[in-house]
Amino acid sequence: MDEIDLTSAFYSYGEYIITAELFQYIGNICLKSLLLRGNKIKTIDGTALETMKYKNCLENLDLAKNDFDIHQIMVISLLKLFSNLKRFDISQLERDQHLKIFHYDYRRSSKHFGNLANRSMVNNSYHRISDFLISLPSSLEYFNGSFIEVRAGHSPNSITFTGIKHMKMLDIASTTLQDCNYTIQGLEHVKVLNISHFKCHVLNNTFIRSCVNLQQLIMHSSSLGTGLENDHQGVFLKDLKSLQHIDFARNEFKSQFSKLAFQSQLHSLRFLTLEGNMFTTMPFNLNDFNHLRFLDIRNNKILYLTNTETNDIERAYTKLKRPLAILLEGNPFVCNCDSLNFVKWLFNTRVKLDRHGNYSCLFYDGSFTTTYEVYKKMQDVENHCATTSHRRWMIISILLFVVILVGGIVIVGFRYRNNLKTFCLERIIKPCRSDYQKIE
């Protein structure tokens, strides 16, 4: 038999415990896939898995959307029993009191966890584990442990995965500790890593250093704008030379990346997503990359691209010798006299743009229009800008002349102030006084 699907089959029973007796029938069948998601399962008795007759048949085990307590860790530790397991899903716990890894007294429960307890060193208050070990079967190709709330008072020094040899994707998005001030070890063979929605406002720059063969890093919404603020030497992505796809969307980046940020990916990176950040300019020189062919910088704070930036893009396109796509929609573009070259570039470049370069923009008169509408009446807009520029320079020239004239008068008056006093006294004041006396 290939599959038994028991999705939500026990949901109406409330919190459910899988015992060895309940698993006896399933364990006597050579199953490739067992689906138990959405059943409010609280615990799976370890002996239920150990006594399965055909453990080597199982390739897919789905335990997502259940109600596991601390024994969930025991289930993970027993995955090594399944020598051919390729997919394991234990994501999206529904319990109000989720996994409490670092508040649990492992020393009192070491009999349940084997090597896990031996490697987990807890301090006297049981609030800190210096190293945390997770053992997985070497056959595992896909592991989904995402959206599990971990209530931890402190982060460990390291989290180490053992046994990983053929992992294509490790998805632990939103299964985050209070910060990222630790390292993740044992991910040398992982190809795709999803650690989105991590709390990386405090970040150890060697956080994912073990991912030397990583091809895709998904890390959106993880506060990297704060966590990487002082990583001027590009330590975070250093030596990850196989990275082809990076997703850094919605991380509150504001400033340009340092020149060393992607130093190890200049020859490998092909897709880069920076959507939903706070960049006001291009975040790096596109021409520095040799194979980057897709850049998503939608929904940032860019008003327009300067001539320097568009020229850099054109050089990158020429060097790439293949299609280059850039997504720009959602930026607060302006269509004024300063951005006309940018508007022209949108409709003359060979770079592939979303919406064919037709974006909403704020016109110089305060109304909203589109870049295409401005491009269609470019001659009129340029005439307006030329007239406005001429008037501006005339006003500036007049003001400058007046300032110079007034300044000159003040300087001359100060320099010849004594002569002016004498002149006024002899030529103006005394004659006026004499005339006044005659009248009297």
Buried (B, 14 or more C-beta within 10 A) or exposed (E): EEEBEBBBBBBEEEBBBBEBEBBEEBBEEEBBBBBBBBBBBBBBBBEBBEBBEEBBBBBBBBBBBBBBBBBBBBBBBBBBBBEEBBBBBBBBBEBEEBBBBBBBEBEEBBEBBBEBBEBBBBEEEBEBBBBBBBBBBBBBBBBBBBBBBBEBEBBBBBBBBBBBEBBBBBBBBBBBBBBBBBBBBBBBBBBBBBBBBBBBBBBBBBBBBBBBBBBBBBBBBBBBBBBBEEBEEBBBBBEBBBBBBBBBBBBBBBEBBBEBBBBBBEEBBBBBBBBBBBBBBBBBBBBEBBBBBBBBBBBBEBBBBBEEBBEBBBEBBEEBEEEBEBBBBBBBBBBBBEBBEBBBBBBEBEBBBBBEBBBBBBBBEEEEBBBBBBBEEEEEBEEBBEEEEEEEEEEEEEEEEEEEEEEEEEEEEEEEEEEEEEEEEEEEEEEEEEEEEEEE
